[in-house]
Amino acid sequence: MPDGDTRNVLEVNNLRTVFGTRSGEVHAVNSVSFHVKPGELLGVVGESGSGKSVTMMSLIGLLPSPPADVREGEVLLDGEDLLKVTPDRLRDVRGGEVGFIFQDPMTSLNPVFTVGYQIMEPVRRHMGLNKKQAKARAIELLELVGIPGAAGRLSDYPHQFSGGMRQRVMIAIALACDPKVLIADEPTTALDVTIQAQILEIVEDLRAKLGMAIIWITHDLGVIAGIADRVAVMYAGQIVEHAPVFPLFNDPRHPYTRALLKTIPTVSGERAAKLQVIEGQPPMLGAAPTACPFRDRCPLVFDRCHAENPLRADVGDGHDVACFHPLAHTAKEAVA
């Protein structure tokens, strides 16, 4: 993070998103709040279906409406509430001030257009460059993300690139207009570990060079441990714990976070113990939460957990937890 720059480039307050279905409403995002500063990387983790992607897509109007309905909240980009702007202004924000990298580059890239066209299109729309300037910018971006022979590859189609190279193209498109915020939705999930490491290195390098804020969505806790400044843990559409990365991994205070960390496989010289699991299933989201969403899977549950949904409370040093009985501080559970 740049020294002395303490402003929030993006601030989200009490965001709620509901889907209408034939069998009733699904409350996918429930009073989610977080912020990110310039040059900072916020990791968002949790099980599949915890609301990570829906939350981020809600910010910039990427969910179809209907069935999606962003009912409450604020999404402040440098103080401007994106939930109240016109559709034209929101189109300017998408790809211009907020970049988005999707999970699967093969389905996110248009197979009938060249990668050069797909990079140049947002540049010409958002930055007002002519065709020659846009082409030069496209070559610069492909070189920036490590694609060799960039000028010669502008006329290639997505199927002519490997999975790792397609993901680099997606990063180039997301960065095309120098966004203030980059949202990366599990961008390395479908890649092998070698390519994953290369993509992570590129993102870290670009963050250092460009100073943009990054939100990195993943279920891979190992990735987050290596790149994040802060981590938000989501469960059943809510953030249940939020902390700087090292305190969260070394001293998790929410029962869900600690259980999640214990599911990480370890490699040692000893015979591997049985992989730990979190018993039970996440709750159905057919109504706004009126009780702790983790209560049916929590070993510390008591009567109040069934009657109230705990709010996030500060437990010190930028660490907050949504739990009536946050776990005691301990160094014994430290995660390497």
N, C-alpha and C positions, 0 to 999 in steps of 0.2 A: 504494500500500500504506500502511496506517496507520502513522504514525511509532512505532517502538519495538515493534511487534507482529511478533515474529520466529518465533512458533510455526507449526507446520504444521497447518492445519485438515484437510488430507487428505494422507496419506502412503501410497504404494503401494510394496511391496517384493517383487521377484522374482515377479511375477504370470505364471502360465502357463495358457493356455487351449487346449484341444484339441477338435476336432470329430471325431466318429466318422462315417465314410461307408462306403458299400458297397465302395469301392475301397481303404479303409484310413483311417488317421488323418491329420488335417490339423492341424499345429502352428501355430495362427494367431497366438498371442501367446507370446513366448519370453523369460522372465526380465525383464519390464519393470518398471522402478523410476522413480518421480518423486514430487514433492511440490508442493503449492501452499499459499500463505499467504493469510490474509484480505486482501481488497482487491487481490490479484494476479491477473494474467491470463497463463496459460500457453498458448501456442500449440502445437498438435500438427499437424505437417505431414508429407507424404509422398505417394507415388503411390497411386492406387487399388489396394486390396488389400494395403496395407502393414500393416494391423492397427489403424488408428486407432479406428474405430468399435467394433470387437470388444473392444478394450481397455477402452473407456469403458463399454460395456454390461455387461462382466464385473464391473465394480465394484459394481453395485447389482442384480445378478441379473436382467437384462433378456433374457438369452439363454435359449432353450428348452433344457431338459436332460431327456433327450437331444435332439439330438446333442451339445450343448456340454457341456464338462466343465472347470470351473476347478480345475485339479489342484494348484496350489501358489500360495503367496504370502500376503501380508497386504494388507488394504485398511483402513487406520486412519483413521476419521473422528473427530477429537478423541480419539484413543487407542482407540476401540472398533473391533474387527476385524469388518467387515461380512461377511466370509466365514464367520464362526462364529456369527452371530446367528440367531435363529429366523425362520421365514418371516413371522410377524406383525410382528416388529421391523423386518424389511427392508421391509415394506409401509409402515411408519411413516416410514422413511427416504426412500423414493421419493416425491417430490412434497412431502415435508415438509422434510427437512434437505438433500436433494439434488434440485435441479430439472434437468430435461432438455429441451432444445429439439431436435426432430428435423428432418431435412433437408426433408421435404415436408409442409407444413402441411395440404394438402388430404387426404392420406391419414392424417395423424396426428389430425386433428380428426374427431369422429364426426358424419357428415352428418345424422343423425336427431335430434340434440339441439341446442338453441340454444347459442350461445356463452356466454350467461349461466349456463346450467346447468353447462356444462363448466368454467367458472371457479369457480362456487360449490361444486361437489361436493368438490374437494380441501380447500377452506377449511373446510367444515363437518366433514369427516372428521378433518383433522389439527389444526385450531385450535379445534374445539368451538363454533363460532359458530352462532347460530340463523339462520333464513331471512332475517330482516330485516338482521341484521348481515352475513351473507354477501353479500347483494345490495349493500349499501353498500360492502363490500370489493371486489366485482367492478367496480363503477362506478369506484372509486378506481384500480384496476389498469388498466382500459382508458384512463382519463385519463392515467395515468403513462406508458403506452406510446404516447401520442399519437393515440388514436382519437377524432375529434370526435363530439359528441353521444352520449357513452358511455352515458348512462342509457337512451336510446332504442334502442340497438343490442343490449341484452342479450337481446331476444327474437328477434334475427335468427339465421339459420342460416349455417353456414360458406360455402355457395355464394353468399350475398349479399355476401360480402366479396371484395375484390381479393386477388391473391397477397400483396402487401405487407402488407395489413391482416390477412390470415390469419396471417402470420408474427408480427405484433404481438400477435395473440390468443394464439398459442403462447407468446410471451415472457411475457405476462400470466399464463397458467396456470402456467408454470415458476416465476414469482416469487410466486405466490399466498400461499405460506406462509413467506415470508422465508427461503429456503434459505441454508445456510452455503456451499454450493458450487453453482454453475450450470454444467452441461455443455451446450455448444452444438455440435451435430454438423452442420457445414456448413449453418448456418441461412440463408445468403444465396445458396446455389448456384443456385437456380431463379429468382432475382430479377434485374431489370435493374439497371444500375449506379446509377441515381438512387435507387431504392428501397433498394438495398444500402447506399448511403451513409447513408440515413436510419436504417436498422436499426443500423448500426455506431455512429452518433451516440447513439441511444437506449441501447445497451448501455454505452457509455462513460459516459453521464450516470448511468445506474443504478448502475454500479460505484462512481462517486464518491459518490453519495448513500447507498447501502446498505452499501458496504464488503464485499460478498461476494467470494469467490474464484470465478474463472471459468476453465474449460478450454474453449478454442476450437479445434475440429477443422476443418481445411480443407486443400485442396490449393492454395489461392490465397495465394501468398507475399506478394503486395502487400497483402492484408488484414492479414496477420500483422505485416508491417513497420510498419503504422500503429497497431496497438492493443496488441501483446503486450509484456509485461515480459521473459519468457523464452520460449525455443522449444525443443521436443523434436522432432527429426527421426527419423521411423520408416522402417524398411526391412525387409521380410520378417519382420514381427512383432517387431522389436527397435528400441530406441532406439539409433541409431548416433552421434548427436551431440546435445548439450544445452548451451545457453549463453544468456546475456542477449541480447536481440534485436539490439542494434547490433553487438557482436562477432561474432555468428553471420553477419549479412549482410555485414559489412565484412571479416571475416577467417575464413571457413569453413575448418575444419581436416580434415574428413573428405572423401575424394574424391567420395562420393555427394552430399554437401551442395553442394560446389562445382559439380559437374555439374548438379545440380538448379537452382541459381541461374542458371547460364548458359543454361538453357532459357527464361528469362523474356524475352518479346519487349520490345524497346526502341523508343522513338520518338525520332527525331532528324532534323535537317535533311539528313543524308546518306542516300544510298540504303541501304535496309535490307539487312544481311547475311543469309545463309541462316540460318534458325532452327536452333539447335543441338539435337541430340537425344542421349539416353543410349543408346548401342548395346546390343543384347541385351535379354533379358527377365529379370524377377525370378525367383528360384529356386522350384521346387516345394517345398511345405512338408510333405512326407510323413513327415518324421522330425525329431526334435529336432536343432537345428543343432550340427554338430561342426567346422565350418569357417566362415570369414568368408562371410556371405551375399552380399556384393558382389564376391566374388573373380572371377567370370566376366565382369564388366563393368568391372573396375577397371584403369586404366593402370599402376598401381604394384604389381600383384600379384607375389608371390614365394612360394617354397615353403611358408613357415610359414602363409600365408593359407589353403592347402589342408588344413592339418593341425590348426589350432586356430581357435576362434572368439574373437576378441579381446574382452576386457572393457573397459567404459568407464573411461578413465583421465583424471585431471585434468591439463589443460595450462595452468592458471592462471586466476585471476579468475572462478571459477565456471563455467568452460568445460571440458567433458569430452567425450572422443571414444573410440569403440570402433574403434580402428585400430592396427595394429602400426607403421605409418609415417605418423603424422598429418602433414598438409601443413605446411610451414614457415610461420611468421608472415609475412604480406605485406599491404601496403596497396594494392598495384597492382590487386588483384582486387575492390576495393571496389564495392559495389552501391549505386547511388543510391536 
